[in-house]
Amino acid sequence: MRSESDAILQAKHQDPFSYLGLHEGKGKWHFRTFLPAAAEVWLFCGENWVKLEKQKGVFSWSGKTRPPAPCRLRICGEGEAIETFDPYTFPSTIGELERHLFGEGRLNLAYRMLGAHPMAVEGISGTRFAVWAPNAERVSVVGNFNAWDGRIHPMRLHPANGLWEIFLPGVQAGELYKFELRNRHGAIQTKTDPYGFAFEERPGTASRVCSPEPYAWQDREWMEKRRHHDWLGLPMNIYEIHAGSWKLGPDGTHMNYRELARSLIPYVLEMGYTHVELMPISEHPLDESWGYQTTGYFGITSRYGTPEDFRSFVDACHRSGIGVILDWVPAHFPKDVYALARFDGTALYEHEDPRLGEHQDWGTYIFNYGRNEVRNFLISNAHFWLAECHIDGLRVDAVASMLYLDYSRKEGQWLPNRYGGRENLDAIEFLKALNIMVHDEFPGAVTIAEESTSWPMVSRPVHLGGLGFSMKWNMGWMNDTLSYMKHDPIHRRFHHDQLTFGQIYSYTENFVLPFSHDEVVHGKKSLLDKMPGDSWRRFANLRLLHAYQMTYPGKKLNFMGNEFGQGREWNVKSQLDWHLLELAPHQGIRMLVKDLNHLYASQPALHEQDFSGSGFSWIDCHDAEQSVLSYRRIAKDGRFLIVVLNFTPVGRKGYRIGVPEKGHYKEIFNSDSQYYGGSNMGNSLGLESEPLSWMGEKHSVCLTVPPLACVIFEN
């Protein structure tokens, strides 16, 4: 029969806290500690130090007088002695209510219970470690502080909840650590902390204990204003960036978050964007995954600095009036053995059955949204980014893959729900709970779904039967528009419906119009290279595309480089081709986008009623033969702008359109301006209306429509 000391020595003891530490029995006090590398260990008994007896690495003492707890030790090694406190004489620091709420999936602050938290217990400084691993036989904390030896610090188990915890005195911020788990088959794996706040820089994978000092935020004015701001009727023009490849530092390496703020914020302000959207910055192993293969959901990637550096970035954005949106990935996670995959030897965060638990296309696992603790993990992660990092919104990646059980699967490769349908009922309930939490606890923060199907009411409130997102990417508009623009202008008249069809469904959701990173990678070409024709026509088409996006109903998103006509596909390993701005056509694109951005923000007609049919009215959507569109954008007070777009390289003189009011119409924007690289054809003197009925209006104007251009008029 194996003795308890042998079980400790072999790291197989079922309940190390019942054997190690201080215990009373048979009229005496007994103390034990396992320190295999120590030569001598002394115990402080209140008035003097007592030398402990050693047997197989276990040092023990028995006596009638109870030593002070937590027990103080003097550990002697090779020529040195240190004083510390025994971890097994500290009480549990996780309350029953916290454990209960976590088990029910209702602990939004789970990240304050789990993970590594520097704190003082019984007046002693150290770090409390906690992890969820209900199917492990043993979990230990390992790090430099114990020579990465899993035998030394096995944790206390709360069996009803599957939570393990231990307080290690003396372990402070900056220490690297992992959890060593022994599963029920006897196999041992070392895992990073699912709730770790920081990690060592790749290729290392250890978690890092973070400082307990709170960040001194200076964005109170922004946060208070956000609580009351009506984002529905305000301009939202998002600049999507990848933090590591927007621009590199002078030495060719990644910029720190603080350096990024110093370069990016002035540029965003100059260009007139309202928000920055960061591609995922949760910790991930490979740059090439762009952050979408997340291994540390609570860990701000160390590629670009510390968590404090990142908070400084957000703080600086807010103090400059710029919102920050984070790309967030709750749809799947990678199979890296050191992270979430089969965390305690079982399918803990994922499904056991690959028909439910694996994304075949991406080689990743799917979260088990029906499990309370998994749902709690993700919702508390969203809470963490919003509460602890002051993020203004979450763009939720790959929502379509979450909603459908048969997503990218053939018949026989998926399991129906309990009603026989293809809808993922657990994922639906998770998304609803997520959105309720965000909108209840963080007024003014937004959630944006990347959802590419016709799923109804994605951006409608949960209490009305929707999923509860603030907005949804308009993938249909994006695909139709880019498909149309790729056609040679001579053929566009046959595809006119690709520009007009979107108005049929435009107000069924709160839409964002995205030209994102996904459209400029994997052989899809840059926006500029998608455009047909010679060099002049390609740039004119791109100017027209930007103007069409900015005048069409919906909030806006553009990926970095779109704003100056990046010439090649985005490459995560290098910065944007900023040198192109030395060339007049690219500088022209940048000036055009800058002017459009500021026009969009300053003209209520272009943003106040993005999600209502009252903000848009066709003037003429039927001129397919000449590939010309004209429409009005209308503000809440009735003021309007007239937008005319010519999708052919043939200028149209004497082009008549109906207008709702008489008077003078001033041309306030022309994408064919010479300042942008155009031919400078237009209506510089403006237009005078005529009392000639046209297109159902009592008045009309006769204008010049430049080639491959957009003109905007104000009455």
N, C-alpha and C positions, 0 to 999 in steps of 0.2 A: 504493500500500500504506500502510495507516494505521500510524503510528509508535506505540511504546508510550506515549510522553508524550501523544499525541492520545487514545489509549484511556483513559488515566487522566483526562484532561480531560473526556472524554465519559462517564465512569463506565461504561466497557464493557470494562475490562481483565479478562481471565479469571482472573488470579492476581496481584493487586496486591502481595502479599508478595514475589513474585519480582522485582519491579521497584523498589518503594519500600523504604526502609530501607537497611541496610548490606550490601554484597556485595563479594566478591573476584573479580577477573578481570584477566587479562593483566598480572599482577605488581603490580596496584594495588588499593586499596580505593576503592569507589564508594558514595557516599551520595546518596539522593534523598528529598525530601519534597514533598508537594503541599499548598500553602497559598496559594490564589489571592487571598486578601484581604490577604496580608502584603506590606509594602513591602520589608523586608529580613529575611533569616534568617541566623543565625550558628550555627556548629557548634563545640562544645567538643572540642578534639582532645587533651586531656590536660594541656597546659600553656598553651594560648592558644585564643582564639576565632578561627575562620576564617569569613569571609563567603562565603556560597554564591551561585552564579550562578543567575539566574532566567531561565526560558524557558517561556512559556505556563503560568505558575503553578507549574511544577515547579522547585524549588530543588535544585541538585546540587553535588557536590564530589568530587574524585578526589585521592588522595595515596598515598604509599608506607607511611605509618604508620597503623596501625589505630586509629581513635578508640575511646575506652571505650564499651562497650555495656552497657545501653541508651544510645543517643546523646542527649546533652543539647543543647537548642536554645534560642536566644534569638530571639524573634520580635518584630519591630518593625512596628507599624502606624501609625495616625495619632496621633503624639505620645505613644505609650506602648510599653513593651517588657515582654514577659513571658518567664519562663524555664519550660521544660517539657521533657518527654522524648518522643522520637519513638515512636509506637505500633508502628511496623513493625520496631523493633529489640528487641522483647520476644519471648521464646519462647512457644510454645503452653503453656497451663496446663491443658488437658484431657487426661487420660491415656488411653492406648489401651484399658485395661480398661474404663473408664467408657463409652467410645464403643462398645465391643463389647457390653457388657451392655445399653446403651440399644437398640442395633440388634436384640437378641434379646428386648426387652421385659421385661428382668429387673432394671432399675435403679430400685428403689423410691425412691431418693434423687435422682431425675432433676432435681428442683427445686433441688438444690445444684450441679448442673452447668450447667443451662440458665437463662436469665434474666439479670438484672443483679446482680452480686455485688461490692460494695466489698471490696478486698483489697490487700495489698502484694505486688508482684512485683519481685524483685531489689532489695528494700528501698524501692521507690517505691510510694506510695499512689495508688490509682485504682480503676477499676471494670472487671471482666471481663464482657463481654457475650457471650452465646451463644444461638443459635437453630437450630431444625431447619427446613430449607427445601431439600430435596434437588433440587427441580426449578427453582430460581431460577438465573438466570445471574449475578446479582450481588446481594449483600445488604450494606447499609450501616447503621451506627448514626447517627441524626440527633437533634439536640437543640439547646438554646440554646448549648451549648459549641462547636458548629460551624455556627451560624446555620441549622440544619436543612438543610444542604447535603449531599446524598447522595454527592457526589463526594469528600468529604474523608476519610471513614473507612470505605471498603469493607473487608469482613471476610475473614478467612482461611477457606477451605473445606477440610473433611476429606471428600474425595470418596467414600470408602467408606461413610460414614455419613450424608452430607447435612447435617452440622453445620457451622455457621459460628461463628467466634469472633474477638474482638479485645479487647485490654486497652487502655483509654484512661487514661493517667496524668492525675491531677488531677481527674477526674470523681468527685464525692463524693455522699453521700446527699442526697436532696432534688431532684436534677436530674430534669427531665422528658426523656423520650426515646421514640423509636419506631424501628422497623426499616423502611428503605426497600428494597423488593425490585423487581428488574427480572426479569420473567419471560421465557420463551423466545420469546415473541411480541414482545418489545421494550416491552411496557407496564410502567409503573412504578406501584406502589401503596405507600402508607405504612400500616404495620400496628402495632397495639399488641403488646406482648410476651405470647405465650401463657403464659409462666411469670412474668409480672410480679407482684410482691408488693403493689404499690399503684398507684393511678391518680389522676389529677387528678379533681376533682369535676365531675360532669356540668354542662354538655353537653360539656366537654372529654373527650378520649379518650386522651391520652398516658399512658404508664406513668411511674412515678416510682421512682427508685433509692431503696432502703430502707437504713436504718442497719444496719451489720453487728453492732451491739452486741446481744447476746442479752438477752432479757427475763429479769429476776430473779424467777423463779417462787417463790411462797410456799405452794404447795399440795402439798407433798411428802406430808403425812399422808393427804390425799385420794387421791392417785395410788397410794400404796402400798396403801391399803385397797382401792382399786378392783381391783387385781391379784388379790386373793383373794376378792372378794365374789361370792356366788352370786345373781346377779340373777334366776335362775329362781324362787327362793322368796322374794324380797324385794319389798316394795311398789314399784311404778313408776307414778307418777301424773304425767303430763306436761302442762305448761301451754304450749300452742303460742302464740307471739306473732310479730307483725310489728314489728320494732324501730322502724320509723318512724311507726307509728300506734297503738301501745299507749297512749302518753301523750306529748303534746308538751311542750316546755319552756315556761317562763313567757312567752317572747316569741313563742310560736306556731310555733317552728321545731323541727326534729328534735333530740332529745336526743343528746348525745355518749354513746359507749359507757360512759364512766365515770359520767355523770349517770344513765344508764339503770340501771346497777348499783345506785346509791344509792337509786333509787325502787323498782325491781323486786324486789330481793332481800328487803327487809322484807315486801313484799306476798306474795311466794311463800311465805316462812316462815310468815307469819300464816295464809295460806290452807291450808297443809299439802301443797303440791305437792312432789314429790321431784325433778323435772327441769323444765328449761326447754327447749323446742324452738324454735329460731329458724328462721323462714322464710329462704330463701337470702340470705346476706350476701356471696356472691361478687359481684364487680363486675358491674353491669348498667346499660344506658343509660337505661331508662325506669322510673320508679316504678311505673307501671301494670302492669308485668310481674311485680311482686311478687318479683322476683329469679329467676324461672324462665327468663328469657332471658339466660343468663350469657354475658358477653363476656370476663371475666377470672377464670378458674377459681382462680388462686392469689392473686387480689387481694381483700383485705378492703375492702368498699366504703367509699369516702371520705365517703359521706353522713353517717356517724355518728362519724367520727374516724379516727385512724391505726391501723395494725396493733398498735402498742403499747397504744392505748386498748382495742382489742378483747381483747387478751390480759389486760389488767387486769380486764376484765369477767368473763372465764372464771375468772381467779384468785380474784376476789372471790366468785363463785358457789361455787367449790370450798371456799373457806375457811369458807363458811356452810353447807356440807353439801348443796349443790344441784348436780345433774348438768346438763351442757349437751349437748344433741343438736342437730346441724346438719342442716337440710334440704339435700340434695345432689342435683345434677341431671346425671347422666351419660347421660341418654337422648337428648338433643338439644341443639343450640345454634343461635343466631339467624344470619340471613344478613347481618348488618351487615358492610359491605365493609371496615371498619377492623379487624376481629377475625379469628376463625378461618376464616371462609368463604373457600374457594379461596385458601388462605393464600399459596402460592407460585405462584399462577397456575393451579394444578391442584386437583383434589379431593383434598386432602392428608389432612385429618382426617375428611372425609365420603366417601361413595361417589360415583363419577361418575354412575352410573345412577340417575335419580330414583326408580325402582321400589324401590331399596334405600336411597337416600340422602336422601329427603325425607319429612317429616311433612306431609301435605297439610292436615290440620286445623289445625296450629299454625304453618304457614309457616316451618318450621325444618329444619335439616339433621340427619341421623342419623349418629352416629359410626361409623366403619369399625372395628368391634371386632376384625376379623381382621388388622389391621395392627399389628405389634409395637409400633411407636413410639406409635401412638394408644392402644393398651391401656396402655402404659407411662405415657403422659400422665395418664390417668385414675386408675390405681392409685397413681402417685406423688402425685397431687393428694389422694386420700384419705389417704395417708400424711402429707402435709403438714399437713392439718387435725388429725390425731390426734397427731402428734409435735410440731409447732411451735406449735400452739394449744391442746393438751391437751383437745380435744373428746372427749366420752365416748361418742359414738355418731353414726352417720350414718343418717338416714332417707332412703332411696334413692327418688327420685321416679320415677313412671311406669314401673315395672318391667315391667308387662304390655306396654307398647309396645315394649320391648326384646326380649321373648321370642318375639313372633310376627311373622313376615315379612309377614303379611297384616293386621296390626293396622290397623283403620279403613280398609281398602282393599277395593275391589270386585275381582271376578274380572278378570284381565288387567292389573291395576295392581301386581302384585307378582311376585317371582321365587321359586320354591321352592328349598329347600336341595339339596345334592348327592344326597340320598336321595329327593327329590321331596316332602318334607314342608314344613310351614309354620313349623317351629321355627327360630329364628335361632341356629344352632349356635355362631357366633362370640360372640354376646352371652352365651349360656349359659356358655361357657368363661371369658369375662371376669368374669362375676358370681361364678363359683366361685373364680377366682384372687383377686378382690377380697376375698371373705369369708375365704379361707385366710390372706391377708396380714394382715387386721385381727385375726383371732383368734390368729394365731401371734405377731405382734409387739406387740399391745396387749391383753394379757389383761384381761378385765373390760369392755372397750369393746364396744358392741353395734352391730349393723346391723339396720335395720328396713325391710322392703320394703313399698312401696305397690303392692300387686299385687292386682288385682280379679278374677282368673279362678280357675279350678279347677286351675291348674298344681300338680302334686303335689310335696310335700316341699320347699317353698320354705324353710322354717325347720328343715330337717334337715341334719346335717353332710354335707359333700361326700363324705367317705369312705364314707357310707352311701347315696350316690346322690342326695343333696339339693343344693340350690343354696347352702346354707351360711349363710343369714341367721339371725340370732338370733331375730327375730320377724317377723310379717307383720300388716299391718292387716287387720282382719276387716270387709271392705267388705260382705259378705253380711249380717252381723248389723246393721251400721249402716243399710243400706238397708231391711231388713225392719222394724227397730225404728221408724225414722222414718216409713215408710209406714203402719205400724200406728197410730202416735200421731196421724197426721193425720186418721184416721177419727173421725167423731163417735162417742162412747162407745156410743150405742145400736146401732151397726153393728159394733162391735169383736168381738162374739161370732162373727161370720162370718169373722173373720180371725185367730183365735186361734193358728193354726199358724205365723203369722209370728213369734210369740214362742217357740214350742217347737221349731221345725224346727232351729234353730242347734245344739242339743245333739247332733244326729246327726253333725256334723263338728267340733264344738268342740275336740277334742283331736287332730285330724289335723295341726294346726300350733300353733306358739306365737303366740297371737293378742294383738294390741292392739285395744282397742275405741275407735274414733276418732269424735269429733264435731269435725271439723277445719274449717279455713277454707273448704274446698271446699263445705261444706254451708250456708254463710251468705252466698253471693255469687251474682251472675248470676240474680237473680230467684227464688232458692230460699227467700228470707226468712230471718230470724234464727230460732234455735231457738224463741224465745218465740212468734214470729208463725206458726210451723208448727202450734202447738197450737190445737185447735178450741174453740169455746165462748165464753162471755162472759169478762170480765176475770178473775174469780175462778177459773174453770175453766182458763183458759190458764195461769195461774201454778201452779195445783195440778198440772196435767199436766206442766209443766216440772219441778216438784219431784219428781214421780214418775219422770220420765225420768232425772233425775240419780241418783236412788236405785237405779233398775234397773241403770243402767250400773255403778255402784259396787259392786253386790252380785253382778253376773254374772261368771263366770270370764273372766279376761283382764286384761292391764295396761290402763291408762286413758290417754286423751288428750282434752283439751278445748281448743278455741280460745278465745283471750282474748275476754271479753265474755259467753261462755256462763255464766260463774260468777255473774253478777248479772242475767241476763235482758236483755242488750242488745236494745233495742227495734227497731232497724232493721238492715238488712244492713251488713256491714263495708264501710267505705270507706277505701281506702288513703290518701286525701288528708286525712283528719281523724282525730283521736284518738277513742277509745271514748267513749261517752256517760256519762262518770263522774257527771254531775249526776243521773242516774237514781237513784243511791244515796241521794238525799234523799227518795225515795219509799219508803214502807214495803214494798210488794210486792217491789220490787227488792232492798231491803236484806234482806228475808226469804229471797230466793233465795241471796244471798251468804252469809248465816249458815248456811243449810242446806248449801251446797256446802262451806263451811269445816268444818262438823261432820262431814260425810260423809268428807271427805278425811282428817281426823285419825282417824276411826273406822276407815277402810280401812287406814291405816298401823299402827294399834295392835292390830288384831285379826288374828292369824295366819290365822284361818279364811277371811278375805277375800282373802288374797294368797299364802299358802304353796304352794297346789296349784292355781294358775291353769291349768296346762297338763296336768293329770291328772284323769281322771274320778273319782279317789278324793277329789277336793276338792269334788264337787258331787253332790247326790242330790235328785231330785224328791220332793216330798211329794205334790203333786197338780198335774199339768199338763193335766188334762182338764176343768176347770171353765170351759169356754168360755161356757156360758150366763150365768154371772155375771161373766165376764172377770176371774177371780181366778187368780193363780199363787202357788204356795208351794214352797219348796225349802230344802234345807240347804246351807250352805257349811261345809266341814270342814277343820280344821287337821291337820298331820302327826301330832300326838299324839292325834287323835280328838276333840278338843273341837270343838264346832260352834255355829253360829248358825242360827236359823230366820228365813227371810225370807218375808213375805207381802205381795203386791202386788194392789191393787184398781184396775182400769183403768176403772171406771165411777164416776159421781158419786153412787152410791147406797151409803151406809154399810151394812155387814153386821154385825149383832149376832148373837151365838150361832153364829158360824162355827166349825165343828169341823175340826181337822186332827189327824192322827196324829203322835206324837212318839216317838223311840226310847228315851227315858229318863224315868223318873218324877221328880217334884220340882217345884220352883218355877221358872218362866220369867219372867225380868225383861225388860220392854220397855226396850231401850237406845236405840232410835231410832224416831221417828215423824215422817214428813214432813208430817203434818197438824197438827203442833204450832202453837200460837198464836204462838210465837216466830218461826216461818217464814211466818206469814200464813195458817195453816190454821184449821180449825174446832175444833181441840183435842179431837177425838173419839179415844178410844184405850183403853189398858189400863194406866193409870198405877200401879195396885196390883200389876200383874203377873198371872201365871196359875198356877194349881195343876193339875197333871196329874191325870187320872182313870184308873183301871184299866179303861178301856173301849177295846177293840180298835177300831182305825180305820185304814183305808188301809194295812193290812198291818202296823201297829205295835201293840204290846200296850198302849200308853198313848195318851191323846189330851188335847187342851186345847180349850176353848171360848173364843173370843176375839171382840173387836170389831175389824172391819176398817174403817178410816175411808174416806171417799170420795176417789177419785183419790189414793191414798196408798200408802206403803210403811211397814210396821212390821217391826222386827227384834227378835228375842228371844234372850236368852242364858240357858242352863241353869245 
